[in-house]
Amino acid sequence: MDPSDVSTPMFDRIGGEIIEMATTLSDHEYHAARAGNLSVRISSDLVVCTRHRADKGKLTLNDLIICNLQGDGVAGGGKPSSEIGMHLACYRVRPDVSAVIHAHPPTATGFAAASTRLDQVTLPELVVWLGPIGFVPYATPGSSELADLVEQYIGSHDALLLENHGALTVGQDLRQAAERMDLVEHSARVTLVVRQLGKVFSLSPAESEELLEIRRRVDRAPPVFPLSSAGR
Ligand SMILES: [Zn+2]
């Protein structure tokens, strides 16, 4: 699709959704100091993404850029986010995905900074609605190495913890990607409390597999790696 084919009403509608979601995520303190970025796929070869260093709490339509799948801005002012490579990797690997959010939710980012995985799920709802959170080894933010790593992991996960960095979620639309970001942060908070209480009560492999089967049915989720289990 030629960017000139993107009608003003369509751009305004999608832009409005991005602005509303970015404001909500900023209110949750997921986008401290202009960090993070959002994108929405609008055709087979174009996405709308946030501008590099845009303030996610005060976004306007001028902070949104239409870019192609090579990451080149084709309409709108300024440069796409430096982390657009991660977003494009998700769209390449997951035809079912139409929205990507990268953020730094405080508790989940604490786990990322401590190089501590969030794949030990103890709550059935998290397994069904989110699935295992992939753990992506550290690479420099904005680098092609990080985009390549995301490409490796996103085929089998809807949410990734990026070591020493933050989190990334995908969805059929922005709302689903945002709900998954909330679930990542919720998972981190619950895991932190569980560790403070000093006892990990993981689901057994059989219980986890039963929940993952529900997930495959209700959410048409991608194939997933087994959850880790610490035993009881
Ligand atoms: Zn980042």
Residues whose N, C-alpha, C, O or C-beta is under 5 A from the ligand:
A	BS01	ZN	G36 P141 G166
